Amino acid sequence: MTVGVLLVDDEQLIRAGLRAIIASEPDLAVLGEASDGAEVPGLVSRLRPDVVLMDVRMPSVDGIRATAHLMSTMDTPPKVIVVTTFENDDYVYDALLAGASGFLLKRARPEEIVAAVRTVAAGESLLFPAAIRRLAEQRSRGAGGDALAKAGLTEREQEVLRLMAAGLSNVEIAGKLFLGVQTVKTHVGNVLGKLGARDRTQAVVKAYDSGFVTPTG
């Protein structure tokens, strides 16, 4: 099965580089390109890509607004990976909160870009705990540990969310809490549902954004 990719970046040279990387893989295909986020909704509706590689900073409609629009208006939006020049780009945090499944640096190696596209296309998320923690530290709102109380997370689900934020996999969480892997998967699913998060990355960002999880602990 071929994974369709839409490239969105205001720099033609960046798009050309990404196109060359994606097109070299037999299971990946570039379906189209856009130079601004304003073009994204129409192209996504017409081309139906599985993954959008989205520049986070664009002059007219940036990657945050374009991502939020896709997530709020489509029943089955594509997976979005935001692409940025700087790892500490505050825009990345907002894009993840809006529903992006992860982010890549523009200097990422070709194999990292290809692996990222395959990962999110398979329904997984690109979770970089240390990087997200640094981004959250810049944005810390100090909302307090009970900021997600309205979500109604059980005590066990709160434990699972904290371990997700630490970057643990389901298998690692199961070992840490002495639970079965399937039980952990159920807890993770419940956490995502209660937080209204599309994947683990968005759940973790929401946990930081609310103050439930803090960069220092």
N, C-alpha and C positions, 0 to 999 in steps of 0.2 A: 504494500500500500504506500503510495507516494504522499508525502506531507507537503501541502501547499503553503507557500510563504509569501507574505506581502511586505515589501521594504518601504519604510517611511523615514526619510531624512532629507533635510533641506540642502545637504551637500551632495552634489552629484558624484563626487569622487568616493565618498563613503558608500553610497548606494552601489556603485560599480564594484567596489571591493567586496561588499557583502554578496552581491549577485554572483561574482566569480566563485566565492567560497561555497555558497549554497548549491549552485549549478553543478559543481564538481562531484556532488554526492548523488548516487543512483536512486536513493529513496527520498530525495528532497527536490522541490521544484519552485522556482520563483514565478509567481502568478502575475505579479504587477509591481509597480513602484509609485510612490507619491512623494512630493517635496514639501507637503504641509499637512497638518492634522485635519484641515478642513476637507481634504479630499478623501479621507479614510472611510467615513460611513458609506459613501456611494460605491467605492471600490470593494469594500468588504461585502456589501449586499450583492454586488455583481459577480465577484470572483470567488467568494466563499473560501477564503484561506483558512487553514488550520491554525497558523501562527502568524502574528504580526510582529516584526522587529521594528520598534517605534522609537525614533529619536525623542528624547525627553524635552529638549529645548528647540522650539521652532518659532519663527517670527509671527505668524498669524495665529494659528491654533496649536498649542503645544501638546506634548504627549500626554499630559495629565488630563486635559479636557477631552482629548480624543479617546483616551482609554475609558474615562468615566461615561462618555456618551455611548460607547459600544456596550459597556456592561449594563447600562440602565435601559437601553432601547431594544436590545436583541435577546430573544429567548435562548439562543445558543451562540453566544459571542465567541470569537476566536480567542485563543490564548495570546496574551500580549507579553512580550519581553521588551522592557525599555532599555534603550542604549544610551550611554552617557559618556562624556569625556572624563568626568571627575567622580571618584568613588564617594566623595562626601557631598555630592550634589543634593541639595535639599529637595529638588524637584522629584528625585527618585523616590523618596519617602512618600510623597503625595501620590505618585503614580501607583506605588504598591498598595497604598490605602484605597485607591480608586478601583483596584482589581487586577493590576498587572501581576503575572505569575512569577516575576523575577526581573533581574536586571543584568546587563553585561556592560563592561567597559569597552570603548571603541578600540582600545589597544589589545583586546582579548585575542588569543591565538585562534587560528582557524578551527582547530579541533575543539576548542572550548565553545565556540559559536555553534558548531554543528551539534555538539553534545547537548547544548542548552535547548536548541530547537527540538531535538528528538525527545528530550526529557519532558518539556511542557506539552508536546503533542501527545505524549503517552498518558497525559492526565496528572503528571506529577508537578511539583513546584520547585523553583530554584531558590532554596533557602540558604542564605549566607548569614548565620547568626551574628558573627563578629561585625560584619559590615552594617547589618540592620541595627545592631546595638549602638554603633558609632553615629549612625544617622539619627537614632532616637535620642541620643544624648544631646545633640544639637537642638532637638525640638522638645525636650522634656517639659511637660506641662505640670508635673507635680500634682496630678489629680487624685492621688491616693490609691491605696491597694484595693478599695472596695468600689472602684469606678465602674466595674463590669457587673455590679450586683443586679442590675435590672435584667441582665441576660439570663439570670437564673441558673448559672453553672453550679453543679453539685461540687462538693469538696473534692471528689475524685477527678472531676473534669477540670477543676482549677489546677490540680497537681499535674495533670496531663498537659495543660496549656503551658505551664511554666517549663516543663521539660521540652515541649515543642520549641519554645523560645530559646532554649539552650542548644537547640540543634539536634536533639536525639531523634533517632528513627523509631518506628513503631516497635521494632525488635528490642532496641535499647531501652525504650520506655517500659516495655513488658518486663525486662530483666530488673530494672530499677524498682518497679512497683510490685514485683512478684505476681504478675498477671499473665494471662494468655495473650498471644499476639492478636487474636481475633477480638478479644475483649477490649484491647487497646484501640483497635480499628473502630470499634463501636463508639468508644469514648471520643475519639478524634472526630468522627462523623457528627456526634452530638455537639461537640464544641463548635465545629464549623457552622452547623445549622443554627445554633443559638446566637452566634455572633453575626450571622448573615455573611459569612466569609466564603469565598469561592474555593479557597485552598489554604494550605498551611501557612504560606507566606503572608496572606492577607490577615489570617487569624493572629499571627504573631505581631504584625504591625499594629493591628487594632489593640492588642494587649499592651503594647508599648505606648501607643497614642493615648490610651485612657489612663495610663499610670498604674494599671494592674501589675505589669512587669516593669521594673525600672532598669535603666542601663547599668546601675551599680549593683543590682541584686535582683 
